[in-house]
């Protein structure tokens, strides 16, 4: 998984560890707004929201105070092989504190 050109995660365990660390301090929700599916390369426009149930001063996309949220918009591209996800590349294109 390549996220925003800054974070590269190899394998399921690395992805699980990364998101476990993120979700210790913030709650994340995602909504797929639109998707375009080719045979091997689907794309999605994703709306995400990171909510801080407690202060998260060192959150990777910026500090969040308790109750504050950060909405974001990203594009995601998946590479498929035999119906399985082989890689995911995402790029955030909007980020606004709430």
C-alpha positions as CSV (number, residue, x, y, z in Angstrom):
1,X,0.0,0.0,0.0
2,X,1.3,3.4,-0.9
3,X,-0.4,6.3,0.9
4,X,0.0,9.8,-0.3
5,X,3.5,9.1,-1.6
6,X,4.8,9.2,2.0
7,X,3.8,5.9,3.6
8,X,4.6,2.6,2.0
9,X,3.3,-0.6,3.6
10,X,4.2,-4.1,2.5
11,X,1.9,-6.9,3.4
12,X,-1.1,-7.4,5.6
13,X,0.8,-7.3,8.9
14,X,2.3,-3.9,8.1
15,X,-1.1,-2.5,7.1
16,X,-2.7,-3.9,10.3
17,X,0.0,-2.4,12.5
18,X,-0.2,1.0,10.8
19,X,-4.0,1.3,11.2
20,X,-3.9,-0.1,14.7
21,X,-1.5,2.7,15.6
22,X,-3.8,5.3,13.9
23,X,-7.0,4.0,15.5
24,X,-5.5,4.1,19.0
25,X,-6.0,7.9,19.0
26,X,-8.7,8.6,16.4
27,X,-11.8,7.0,15.0
28,X,-11.9,6.8,11.2
29,X,-15.0,6.5,9.0
30,X,-14.9,6.3,5.2
31,X,-17.6,6.7,2.5
32,X,-17.0,5.7,-1.1
33,X,-18.5,8.6,-3.1
34,X,-17.9,7.2,-6.6
35,X,-16.0,4.3,-8.1
36,X,-14.9,3.4,-11.6
37,X,-14.1,-0.2,-12.2
38,X,-12.0,-1.5,-15.0
39,X,-11.1,-5.1,-15.3
40,X,-7.9,-4.9,-13.3
41,X,-7.6,-1.3,-12.0
42,X,-10.6,0.1,-10.0
43,X,-10.5,3.7,-8.8
44,X,-12.5,5.2,-6.0
45,X,-13.3,8.7,-4.7
46,X,-13.3,8.4,-0.9
47,X,-14.5,10.8,1.8
48,X,-12.9,10.1,5.1
49,X,-13.4,11.6,8.6
50,X,-11.0,11.3,11.5
51,X,-12.6,12.0,14.9
52,X,-10.6,12.5,18.1
53,X,-12.4,11.1,21.1
54,X,-9.4,12.4,23.1
55,X,-6.6,14.9,22.4
56,X,-4.3,13.6,19.6
57,X,-1.6,16.2,19.4
58,X,0.8,14.1,17.3
59,X,-1.8,12.8,14.8
60,X,0.0,12.3,11.4
61,X,-2.2,14.7,9.4
62,X,-2.2,17.4,12.1
63,X,-3.0,17.8,15.8
64,X,-6.6,17.2,16.9
65,X,-8.2,18.3,20.1
66,X,-10.8,16.1,21.9
67,X,-14.1,16.2,19.8
68,X,-12.4,17.8,16.8
69,X,-12.5,16.0,13.4
70,X,-10.6,16.2,10.2
71,X,-12.5,15.4,7.0
72,X,-10.5,14.4,4.0
73,X,-11.0,13.4,0.4
74,X,-8.8,10.9,-1.4
75,X,-8.5,9.0,-4.6
76,X,-7.6,5.3,-4.4
77,X,-6.4,2.9,-7.1
78,X,-6.3,-0.8,-6.6
79,X,-4.3,-3.3,-8.7
80,X,-6.1,-6.6,-8.9
81,X,-4.9,-10.0,-9.9
82,X,-7.3,-12.9,-10.2
83,X,-9.9,-10.9,-8.2
84,X,-7.5,-10.2,-5.3
85,X,-6.1,-6.8,-4.3
86,X,-2.4,-6.8,-5.0
87,X,-1.7,-3.2,-4.2
88,X,-3.5,0.1,-3.2
89,X,-2.3,3.6,-4.0
90,X,-4.1,6.6,-2.5
91,X,-3.6,10.3,-2.8
92,X,-5.4,12.9,-0.5
93,X,-6.6,15.9,-2.4
94,X,-8.6,17.8,0.3
95,X,-8.2,18.2,4.0
96,X,-10.0,20.7,6.2
97,X,-10.2,20.8,10.0
98,X,-13.7,20.6,11.5
